[in-house]
Amino acid sequence: MNSSIPTRRGTLPRCAFLALALLVACGSANNSGTGNDPDGNGQTQKYAVLRPNIGIDLAQVASFAVVGAGSGGQPFWRGGDSATLLATLEGRGLVALMLNGDVSPVALTEMSDGSTSTTNQPDISAIYATPQWVLMSAGWQLPQPQADGQTKFLDCQTIAVHRPDGAMYCASIGIRHTGTNGEDLEYPVHANSSGSVVFLLSADSLNRNIVYKLVAGPKGEPSASLVDAKLHPNWFVVNASGDLLYQANSTASAQDGALMEIRPVDGAEPVTVTGAHNAYAIAGAPTGTNADTFYAVNGGGGGWPFDGIIRVLKKVDGVFQETNSAISMPDMNCSGLFPLADGHYMFCGGQSGLHLARALVDGQVQTSPKIVGFTGILNPNAVSGLPFRAGGGVFYLFGKGANGPTFARHNGLVQTDIPLSPSIELLNMSATTSGGLDIVGVDNTTNSKVRATIKPGATEVTILSAEGVSLAEVVVFTRIN
C-alpha cells in the first residue's frame, strides 16, 4: 500500500513525480518498501526515496544553502547577506537559513520504511524560487530494488517543493544551466506574479534550449508540458499574467537575425514582434497599469551613436499594442534595462567612458535619458563573460580603480567604491535580490579558493572562511522571500 501523509490538499504519495506527457505518477508499491525480497527470507530491502514533505515552514526560510557540493557544483551562490551564518555549518547537504537566524539541516530523502536517511542525499547544484514553487536542480537517481533482485533507477533531475505546504515532487526533466555569463539576462526560471504559471529552460536530446510550462494539476501536483518542440529560445521573460516573450534564432533566413515572439498565456496565436536586432527585453512591474507590458531594446547596431529604440508592447483588452520610442545618445552605445533606484537604466560605453542611461521611469520611455557616469574605473574586467552584475536595485561594475581592483556599486543616484584585495583573482560574482554581491575567487598568496560577499549597502568585502567548511567546497544560496 502506498505510504502517504495528510496535507492541506489531502494526501500525497511518499514519492511523487512531476506529471509529464506519457509519464505516470511515482506512487507504486516500489516506494512502500514491500515487494522487493530478492533473497526470499522475508526481509525487504530498504532504499532511499524522496520525502513527501520538506518538513520546514518555508514562510520562515530566508535562504537555502548547499554546503559541501564539491568541485562539480556551480561556483556561486545567492543570498550572500545571510552567508555569515556559515560559521555554524558543518558537513554537507542542504540547510535552511531561517529568518530568526537559526540554521536547520534539511533532509530531502528518507528510507523506504520511513526511517531517517543520512546518506543518499541528492547534490543540489542550483535553486530557483518562484511564488508557489522552489525548484532544485538535483541530477539524481532514485534506486528502486525490484523483486527479481535487479535495481531500477528513476531519474530525479529536478525537485519541486510546493511553498504553501512543503510537499515535494521529482521530475526527469532538468533545468538548463546557462552558466554565469550575463546571469541576470539568462535566468532559466520565470513565473507570473501569482506563481500559478512557471516557465523553465531545459534541453532536448540534441542539446538545444527548450521551454517547459509548469502549472498545478487537479490535486495540486505540478504538471510540466513542453511549450513547443520547435521552440529553441536564446532567452525569455514572463509578464504578470504569464504571457511568454522569447527571442530565438530565425529559421527563415540568416539575414533575418533573431526572432522575437509572444506566446499568450491563454493559448491565442503567437504575436511576432517587429525588428530583426532585438537584443534584450524585460517585463513591467508585477502590479499596476504596466504589469502585462514588455519592453524590448531594439537596434543600436554596435558602436556609436546609439540609434536604437525601446519597443513597448502593452497588453490592452487582451491584445498587444506595439509602440516604438527612439532614443538618441550621440557618443555612446547602450544595452540592457536594469531596475535601479529611480528607474530602469541601460549600461553604456563610449568615447567619454562608462555610463548608465535612465531609459524608463514608471514604465514611460525617456527619449532623452538622464546620464550618470562611472568615475574612477579605469579598465573594466570581464568576469565570466561580463564586467557587471545587477540585482536588488543596484548595478555592480568590476574593474581597475585608482588604488587597485574595485567594485563600483551604483543605484542610479550615487556610486560607492568597494576595494578588493589585489591578491584575490576574481572568478565569479553574482548579485543577490537584496542588493548584495556574492564572490568566488582565488587568493594567489595561498593558492586557495575564497568565498566572499558584499552585504547590501556595505562598503567592504567580507571574506568567508568558516570552520568546518573547506574553502575548496562550493556553497549555493538562493533568496526565496
C-alpha positions as CSV (number, residue, x, y, z in Angstrom):
1,M,0.0,0.0,0.0
2,N,1.3,3.4,-0.9
3,S,2.5,5.4,2.1
4,S,1.2,9.0,2.3
5,I,0.8,11.9,4.6
6,P,-2.0,14.4,5.2
7,T,-1.6,17.8,3.7
8,R,-3.8,20.8,3.1
9,R,-4.7,19.2,-0.2
10,G,-5.4,15.7,1.0
11,T,-2.7,13.1,0.8
12,L,0.5,12.8,-1.2
13,P,2.5,9.7,-2.1
14,R,5.8,9.2,-0.5
15,C,7.5,9.8,-3.8
16,A,5.6,11.8,-6.5
17,F,6.9,12.7,-9.9
18,L,6.0,15.8,-11.9
19,A,3.3,14.7,-14.2
20,L,4.5,14.9,-17.8
21,A,3.1,13.6,-21.0
22,L,3.3,9.8,-21.0
23,L,4.8,9.8,-17.5
24,V,2.8,8.3,-14.7
25,A,3.0,9.4,-11.1
26,C,5.6,7.7,-8.9
27,G,3.4,6.0,-6.3
28,S,3.7,2.3,-6.9
29,A,4.4,-0.5,-4.4
30,N,8.1,0.0,-5.2
31,N,8.0,3.1,-2.9
32,S,6.5,1.4,0.1
33,G,9.3,-0.9,0.9
34,T,7.3,-4.1,0.0
35,G,7.5,-6.4,-2.9
36,N,11.4,-6.5,-3.1
37,D,12.6,-9.6,-1.3
38,P,15.3,-10.9,-3.6
39,D,16.7,-13.4,-1.0
40,G,13.3,-14.9,-0.2
41,N,14.0,-14.6,3.5
42,G,11.0,-12.3,4.3
43,Q,13.3,-9.3,4.7
44,T,12.6,-6.4,2.4
45,Q,15.4,-4.2,1.2
46,K,15.3,-0.6,2.3
47,Y,16.2,2.1,-0.2
48,A,16.2,5.9,-0.4
49,V,13.0,7.7,-1.5
50,L,12.1,11.4,-1.8
51,R,10.5,12.6,1.4
52,P,6.8,13.5,0.9
53,N,7.3,16.9,2.7
54,I,10.4,19.1,3.2
55,G,9.4,19.3,6.9
56,I,10.0,23.0,7.5
57,D,7.8,26.2,7.2
58,L,9.1,27.8,4.0
59,A,7.5,31.1,5.0
60,Q,10.2,31.3,7.8
61,V,13.1,30.5,5.5
62,A,15.3,33.4,4.4
63,S,17.7,31.4,2.2
64,F,18.7,27.9,1.3
65,A,22.4,26.9,1.3
66,V,24.1,23.8,-0.1
67,V,27.3,23.0,1.7
68,G,29.9,20.6,0.6
69,A,28.7,20.5,-3.0
70,G,32.3,19.7,-4.2
71,S,34.2,20.9,-7.2
72,G,31.5,19.8,-9.6
73,G,29.0,22.3,-8.2
74,Q,28.4,25.8,-9.5
75,P,30.9,28.3,-8.3
76,F,28.5,30.9,-7.0
77,W,25.6,31.3,-4.6
78,R,22.7,33.6,-4.0
79,G,21.5,35.4,-0.8
80,G,25.0,36.4,0.4
81,D,23.7,38.8,3.0
82,S,23.0,35.6,5.1
83,A,26.3,34.0,4.3
84,T,28.0,35.0,7.6
85,L,25.9,32.2,9.2
86,L,28.3,29.7,7.6
87,A,30.4,29.8,10.8
88,T,27.8,27.5,12.3
89,L,27.6,25.0,9.5
90,E,29.2,21.6,9.4
91,G,29.2,18.7,6.9
92,R,27.5,18.7,3.6
93,G,24.0,18.9,2.2
94,L,21.0,21.3,2.1
95,V,20.5,23.7,5.0
96,A,17.8,26.3,5.6
97,L,18.8,29.7,6.9
98,M,15.8,30.8,8.9
99,L,14.5,34.4,9.3
100,N,15.2,34.2,13.1
101,G,18.9,33.3,12.4
102,D,18.7,29.6,13.1
103,V,20.3,27.1,10.7
104,S,18.3,23.9,10.1
105,P,19.7,20.9,8.1
106,V,17.2,19.7,5.5
107,A,17.0,16.1,4.5
108,L,15.4,15.6,1.1
109,T,15.3,11.8,1.2
110,E,14.4,9.1,3.8
111,M,14.4,5.3,3.7
112,S,11.5,3.4,2.1
113,D,10.3,2.3,5.5
114,G,10.1,5.9,6.7
115,S,13.3,5.8,8.7
116,T,15.8,8.7,8.6
117,S,18.4,8.6,5.9
118,T,21.7,10.3,6.5
119,T,23.2,9.2,3.2
120,N,21.8,9.1,-0.4
121,Q,21.0,12.8,-0.3
122,P,21.0,14.4,-3.7
123,D,23.6,17.0,-4.6
124,I,21.8,20.3,-5.4
125,S,23.6,22.4,-8.0
126,A,21.2,25.3,-8.2
127,I,18.0,26.6,-6.5
128,Y,15.3,28.7,-8.2
129,A,12.4,30.2,-6.2
130,T,9.0,31.3,-7.5
131,P,5.9,32.4,-5.6
132,Q,4.5,28.9,-5.5
133,W,7.5,26.6,-6.1
134,V,11.1,26.2,-5.1
135,L,12.9,24.3,-7.9
136,M,16.1,22.5,-7.2
137,S,18.5,21.1,-9.8
138,A,19.4,17.6,-8.5
139,G,20.8,15.5,-11.3
140,W,19.9,12.5,-9.1
141,Q,18.6,8.9,-9.5
142,L,16.4,7.2,-7.0
143,P,17.4,3.5,-6.7
144,Q,14.4,1.2,-6.7
145,P,15.2,-2.5,-5.9
146,Q,12.9,-5.0,-7.7
147,A,11.6,-8.4,-6.7
148,D,14.0,-10.1,-9.1
149,G,17.0,-8.6,-7.3
150,Q,17.6,-6.0,-10.0
151,T,17.6,-2.3,-9.3
152,K,15.6,0.2,-11.3
153,F,16.7,3.8,-11.3
154,L,14.2,6.7,-11.6
155,D,15.6,10.0,-12.8
156,C,15.2,12.9,-10.5
157,Q,16.7,15.8,-12.4
158,T,14.5,18.5,-10.7
159,I,13.0,18.5,-7.2
160,A,9.9,20.8,-6.9
161,V,8.9,21.9,-3.4
162,H,5.4,23.4,-3.1
163,R,5.9,26.5,-0.9
164,P,2.4,26.7,0.8
165,D,2.7,23.2,2.3
166,G,6.2,21.9,1.6
167,A,5.1,18.9,-0.5
168,M,7.9,17.6,-2.7
169,Y,8.0,16.1,-6.2
170,C,10.6,14.8,-8.7
171,A,10.8,15.2,-12.4
172,S,13.1,13.6,-15.0
173,I,13.4,17.0,-16.8
174,G,16.3,19.2,-15.8
175,I,16.7,22.9,-15.7
176,R,19.3,24.0,-18.2
177,H,22.1,26.0,-16.6
178,T,23.1,28.7,-18.9
179,G,26.3,29.4,-17.0
180,T,27.3,32.7,-15.4
181,N,27.7,34.8,-18.5
182,G,25.1,37.5,-18.0
183,E,23.2,35.5,-15.4
184,D,20.6,38.2,-14.9
185,L,19.9,38.2,-18.6
186,E,19.6,34.4,-19.0
187,Y,17.8,33.4,-15.8
188,P,16.3,30.0,-16.7
189,V,13.2,30.1,-14.5
190,H,10.4,32.7,-14.7
191,A,6.9,32.8,-13.2
192,N,3.9,35.1,-13.4
193,S,3.1,37.4,-10.5
194,S,0.9,34.8,-8.7
195,G,3.2,31.9,-9.4
196,S,0.4,29.8,-10.9
197,V,2.4,29.6,-14.2
198,V,6.2,28.8,-14.3
199,F,8.4,28.5,-17.4
200,L,11.7,26.8,-17.1
201,L,14.5,26.3,-19.6
202,S,15.6,22.8,-20.3
203,A,17.4,20.9,-23.1
204,D,16.3,18.4,-25.7
205,S,18.2,15.3,-26.9
206,L,20.2,17.5,-29.4
207,N,21.3,19.8,-26.6
208,R,19.1,22.6,-27.8
209,N,17.2,25.0,-25.5
210,I,13.6,24.1,-24.9
211,V,10.9,25.5,-22.6
212,Y,8.5,23.7,-20.3
213,K,5.4,25.3,-18.8
214,L,4.7,24.2,-15.2
215,V,1.2,24.5,-13.7
216,A,-0.6,22.8,-10.7
217,G,-2.6,19.7,-11.6
218,P,-6.1,18.9,-10.3
219,K,-4.7,17.6,-7.0
220,G,-2.2,20.3,-6.6
221,E,0.7,18.3,-8.1
222,P,3.0,20.1,-10.6
223,S,2.5,19.3,-14.2
224,A,5.0,20.3,-16.8
225,S,4.4,20.3,-20.6
226,L,6.6,21.3,-23.5
227,V,5.6,24.7,-24.9
228,D,6.7,23.8,-28.5
229,A,9.2,21.2,-29.6
230,K,10.4,23.5,-32.4
231,L,10.9,26.4,-30.0
232,H,14.6,26.9,-29.1
233,P,14.9,30.3,-27.4
234,N,18.1,32.2,-26.5
235,W,16.3,33.7,-23.5
236,F,12.8,34.5,-22.4
237,V,10.8,36.7,-19.9
238,V,7.3,36.4,-18.5
239,N,4.8,39.1,-17.6
240,A,2.4,39.3,-14.6
241,S,-0.3,37.3,-16.3
242,G,2.0,34.6,-17.7
243,D,2.5,35.6,-21.3
244,L,5.8,34.4,-22.6
245,L,8.1,36.6,-24.6
246,Y,11.2,34.9,-26.1
247,Q,14.0,35.5,-28.5
248,A,15.1,32.7,-30.9
249,N,17.2,32.5,-34.0
250,S,15.1,32.9,-37.1
251,T,14.8,29.8,-39.3
252,A,13.5,31.8,-42.3
253,S,16.8,33.4,-43.4
254,A,20.2,34.1,-41.9
255,Q,19.7,37.8,-42.8
256,D,16.6,37.9,-40.6
257,G,18.7,37.7,-37.4
258,A,16.8,37.0,-34.3
259,L,13.0,36.4,-34.0
260,M,11.1,37.8,-31.0
261,E,7.7,36.5,-30.3
262,I,5.0,36.5,-27.6
263,R,3.1,33.3,-26.7
264,P,-0.1,34.4,-24.9
265,V,-0.9,32.5,-21.7
266,D,-4.5,31.9,-22.9
267,G,-3.2,29.9,-25.9
268,A,-4.0,32.6,-28.5
269,E,-2.0,32.8,-31.7
270,P,1.7,33.9,-31.2
271,V,2.4,37.6,-31.7
272,T,5.6,38.4,-33.7
273,V,7.5,41.5,-32.6
274,T,8.8,43.6,-35.4
275,G,12.5,44.2,-35.9
276,A,15.5,41.9,-36.6
277,H,18.0,43.0,-34.0
278,N,16.1,42.7,-30.7
279,A,18.8,42.2,-28.1
280,Y,17.1,42.4,-24.7
281,A,13.7,42.6,-23.1
282,I,12.1,42.9,-19.6
283,A,8.6,42.7,-18.3
284,G,6.8,45.5,-16.5
285,A,6.3,45.8,-12.7
286,P,4.4,42.9,-11.2
287,T,1.4,45.2,-10.4
288,G,-0.1,48.4,-11.8
289,T,-1.0,49.5,-15.3
290,N,2.2,48.2,-16.9
291,A,2.1,44.7,-15.3
292,D,1.5,43.0,-18.6
293,T,3.8,45.3,-20.7
294,F,7.0,44.1,-22.3
295,Y,9.9,46.5,-23.1
296,A,12.3,45.4,-25.8
297,V,15.6,47.1,-26.6
298,N,16.0,47.2,-30.4
299,G,18.8,48.3,-32.6
300,G,21.9,50.2,-31.7
301,G,24.0,48.1,-34.1
302,G,27.2,48.4,-32.1
303,G,29.5,51.4,-31.8
304,W,28.0,54.9,-31.5
305,P,25.9,56.9,-31.8
306,F,23.2,54.8,-30.3
307,D,20.3,55.0,-32.7
308,G,18.1,52.3,-31.2
309,I,14.6,52.2,-29.9
310,I,12.6,50.8,-26.9
311,R,9.7,48.8,-28.3
312,V,6.8,49.0,-25.9
313,L,4.4,46.0,-26.1
314,K,1.4,46.9,-24.0
315,K,-1.5,44.5,-23.5
316,V,-4.8,46.2,-23.8
317,D,-8.0,44.1,-23.6
318,G,-6.0,41.0,-24.3
319,V,-4.3,42.4,-27.4
320,F,-0.6,43.5,-27.5
321,Q,-0.2,47.0,-29.0
322,E,3.3,48.0,-30.2
323,T,4.8,51.4,-29.8
324,N,8.3,52.4,-30.7
325,S,10.2,55.2,-29.0
326,A,13.5,56.3,-30.4
327,I,16.4,57.1,-28.1
328,S,19.4,59.1,-29.3
329,M,22.7,59.1,-27.5
330,P,25.3,60.6,-29.8
331,D,28.6,59.4,-28.1
332,M,27.7,56.0,-26.6
333,N,26.3,52.6,-27.3
334,C,23.9,51.0,-24.8
335,S,22.2,47.8,-23.9
336,G,20.1,46.1,-21.2
337,L,17.5,47.5,-18.9
338,F,18.3,47.3,-15.2
339,P,15.9,48.5,-12.3
340,L,17.7,50.9,-10.1
341,A,16.6,53.5,-7.5
342,D,14.7,55.9,-9.8
343,G,14.0,53.9,-13.0
344,H,15.4,51.4,-15.4
345,Y,18.9,52.1,-16.8
346,M,20.8,51.0,-19.8
347,F,24.6,50.3,-19.5
348,C,26.5,52.3,-21.9
349,G,30.1,52.6,-23.2
350,G,31.5,55.4,-25.4
351,Q,34.2,57.9,-26.0
352,S,33.8,59.5,-22.6
353,G,33.8,56.3,-20.6
354,L,31.2,54.1,-19.0
355,H,27.8,55.4,-18.1
356,L,24.2,54.5,-17.0
357,A,21.4,56.0,-19.0
358,R,17.9,56.2,-17.4
359,A,15.6,54.9,-20.2
360,L,12.4,54.1,-18.3
361,V,10.6,55.9,-15.4
362,D,7.4,54.4,-14.1
363,G,7.1,52.4,-17.3
364,Q,7.5,55.5,-19.5
365,V,10.3,55.7,-22.1
366,Q,12.7,58.6,-21.7
367,T,13.7,59.7,-25.2
368,S,16.4,61.9,-23.7
369,P,17.7,59.8,-20.9
370,K,19.4,61.1,-17.7
371,I,23.1,60.1,-18.0
372,V,25.3,59.2,-14.9
373,G,28.9,58.2,-15.4
374,F,31.1,55.8,-13.5
375,T,34.1,57.6,-12.0
376,G,37.5,56.1,-11.1
377,I,37.1,52.8,-13.0
378,L,40.0,52.9,-15.4
379,N,39.5,49.5,-17.0
380,P,36.5,47.1,-16.5
381,N,37.5,43.5,-16.1
382,A,35.2,40.8,-17.6
383,V,34.2,38.2,-15.1
384,S,32.6,35.0,-16.5
385,G,32.0,37.0,-19.7
386,L,30.7,40.3,-18.3
387,P,32.3,43.0,-16.1
388,F,28.9,43.8,-14.4
389,R,26.0,42.3,-12.4
390,A,22.7,43.8,-11.4
391,G,20.2,42.9,-8.8
392,G,18.3,44.3,-5.8
393,G,18.1,47.8,-7.3
394,V,21.9,48.3,-7.7
395,F,24.4,47.8,-10.5
396,Y,27.9,46.4,-9.8
397,L,30.8,47.2,-12.2
398,F,34.2,45.5,-11.5
399,G,37.4,46.9,-12.8
400,K,40.7,48.5,-12.1
401,G,40.4,51.6,-9.9
402,A,42.9,54.2,-8.9
403,N,44.0,52.0,-5.9
404,G,43.6,48.5,-7.4
405,P,40.7,46.1,-8.1
406,T,37.4,47.8,-7.3
407,F,33.7,47.1,-7.3
408,A,31.7,50.2,-8.3
409,R,28.2,49.9,-7.0
410,H,25.6,52.4,-8.5
411,N,21.9,52.8,-7.8
412,G,21.4,55.5,-10.5
413,L,21.9,58.3,-7.9
414,V,25.1,57.5,-6.0
415,Q,28.3,55.5,-6.8
416,T,30.1,53.6,-4.0
417,D,33.5,52.1,-4.5
418,I,34.4,48.8,-2.7
419,P,38.0,47.7,-3.0
420,L,39.1,44.1,-3.5
421,S,42.4,42.8,-2.2
422,P,44.9,42.7,-5.2
423,S,45.9,39.2,-4.1
424,I,42.5,37.8,-5.0
425,E,41.8,36.8,-8.6
426,L,38.0,37.1,-9.1
427,L,36.4,34.1,-10.8
428,N,32.7,34.8,-10.4
429,M,30.3,37.3,-9.0
430,S,26.5,37.0,-8.6
431,A,24.2,39.8,-7.5
432,T,21.6,39.0,-4.8
433,T,18.0,40.0,-4.8
434,S,18.6,42.2,-1.8
435,G,21.4,44.2,-3.4
436,G,24.4,42.3,-2.2
437,L,27.1,40.6,-4.3
438,D,28.4,37.0,-3.8
439,I,32.0,36.4,-4.9
440,V,34.3,33.5,-5.6
441,G,37.9,33.9,-6.3
442,V,41.4,32.5,-5.7
443,D,43.9,34.0,-3.2
444,N,47.1,33.8,-5.1
445,T,49.2,34.2,-2.0
446,T,47.8,31.0,-0.5
447,N,46.6,29.3,-3.7
448,S,43.2,28.7,-2.1
449,K,39.7,29.3,-3.1
450,V,38.0,32.2,-1.4
451,R,34.3,32.8,-0.9
452,A,33.3,36.4,0.0
453,T,30.3,38.6,0.0
454,I,29.4,42.3,-0.2
455,K,26.4,42.8,2.1
456,P,23.7,45.2,0.9
457,G,24.8,48.7,1.5
458,A,28.3,47.6,2.8
459,T,31.5,49.4,1.8
460,E,33.8,46.4,2.2
461,V,34.2,42.8,1.1
462,T,33.6,40.2,3.8
463,I,35.7,37.1,3.4
464,L,34.1,33.9,4.5
465,S,36.4,31.3,5.9
466,A,34.1,29.2,8.2
467,E,35.4,26.5,10.4
468,G,34.0,23.1,9.3
469,V,33.6,24.2,5.7
470,S,36.5,23.7,3.4
471,L,37.4,26.6,1.1
472,A,37.6,24.2,-1.8
473,E,33.9,23.5,-1.4
474,V,31.1,25.3,-3.1
475,V,28.2,27.0,-1.5
476,V,25.0,27.8,-3.3
477,F,22.5,30.2,-1.8
478,T,19.2,31.4,-3.2
479,R,16.9,34.1,-1.7
480,I,13.3,32.9,-1.5
481,N,11.5,35.8,0.1
